[in-house]
Amino acid sequence: MVFIQNMGGGFIILFLFSILYFIFWVYCLVDVIRSEFKDPNMKIVWVLILVFAQGIGPIVYLILGKNGKKTIY
C-alpha cells in the first residue's frame, strides 16, 4: 500500500480496484442465483460463501463452482 500511495493517485487506483472487484462479486452472485446445480443445497452454500467470504469467495467459485452445475444440452 505504501508503494501505491507514494506513486501518487493511490486513492484512485484503490477506488478503481474496489469497483472492479465489486462488479466481479456481483457477477458471481448473479451466476449462482441463475444457475442450476446437481445438488440443490449447493446454491445456498455458494451464496453463503460469496456473502461471508467476500475476499476470496468469488475466486473460489470461479475455480470450483462450475464443476457442480448441471449441464444443459
VMD Tcl script that draws the C-alpha trace (Angstrom):
set ca {
  {0.00 0.00 0.00}
  {2.83 2.41 0.76}
  {4.15 1.89 -2.78}
  {0.78 2.82 -4.27}
  {0.47 5.90 -2.04}
  {3.95 7.06 -2.97}
  {3.11 6.74 -6.66}
  {0.52 9.47 -6.30}
  {-3.12 8.87 -7.01}
  {-3.17 5.83 -4.75}
  {-6.74 6.55 -3.78}
  {-7.82 6.46 -7.41}
  {-6.14 3.11 -8.03}
  {-7.65 1.65 -4.87}
  {-11.08 3.02 -5.79}
  {-10.92 1.55 -9.31}
  {-9.80 -1.82 -7.95}
  {-12.69 -1.76 -5.47}
  {-15.22 -1.01 -8.20}
  {-13.87 -3.78 -10.44}
  {-13.90 -6.28 -7.58}
  {-17.49 -5.33 -6.68}
  {-18.57 -5.92 -10.29}
  {-16.77 -9.28 -10.24}
  {-18.53 -10.21 -6.96}
  {-21.97 -9.23 -8.31}
  {-21.33 -11.26 -11.49}
  {-20.55 -14.37 -9.41}
  {-23.58 -13.84 -7.16}
  {-25.94 -13.45 -10.13}
  {-24.38 -16.51 -11.80}
  {-25.00 -18.62 -8.68}
  {-28.60 -17.46 -8.36}
  {-29.42 -18.12 -12.03}
  {-27.65 -21.50 -12.24}
  {-28.97 -24.98 -11.60}
  {-26.73 -27.26 -9.57}
  {-26.61 -31.06 -9.35}
  {-27.21 -30.80 -5.60}
  {-29.96 -28.27 -4.76}
  {-28.24 -27.29 -1.50}
  {-25.13 -26.11 -3.34}
  {-26.85 -22.91 -4.42}
  {-27.35 -21.93 -0.78}
  {-23.79 -22.95 0.09}
  {-22.32 -20.84 -2.72}
  {-24.41 -17.80 -1.81}
  {-23.23 -18.08 1.80}
  {-19.61 -18.44 0.67}
  {-19.90 -15.38 -1.56}
  {-21.54 -13.29 1.16}
  {-19.36 -14.27 4.11}
  {-16.02 -14.88 2.36}
  {-16.07 -11.79 0.19}
  {-12.33 -11.59 -0.17}
  {-11.78 -14.98 -1.74}
  {-15.32 -16.30 -2.34}
  {-15.72 -15.21 -5.99}
  {-12.32 -16.59 -6.94}
  {-13.09 -19.93 -5.28}
  {-16.48 -20.03 -7.02}
  {-14.98 -19.50 -10.46}
  {-12.43 -22.24 -9.85}
  {-14.62 -24.85 -8.11}
  {-18.25 -23.85 -8.68}
  {-18.50 -24.66 -12.37}
  {-17.99 -28.38 -11.70}
  {-21.19 -28.71 -9.68}
  {-23.55 -27.22 -12.26}
  {-25.97 -29.20 -14.36}
  {-25.06 -29.40 -18.00}
  {-27.80 -28.39 -20.39}
  {-27.59 -29.56 -23.98}
}
mol new
graphics top color blue
foreach p $ca { graphics top sphere $p radius 0.5 }
foreach p [lrange $ca 0 end-1] q [lrange $ca 1 end] { graphics top cylinder $p $q radius 0.2 }
display resetview
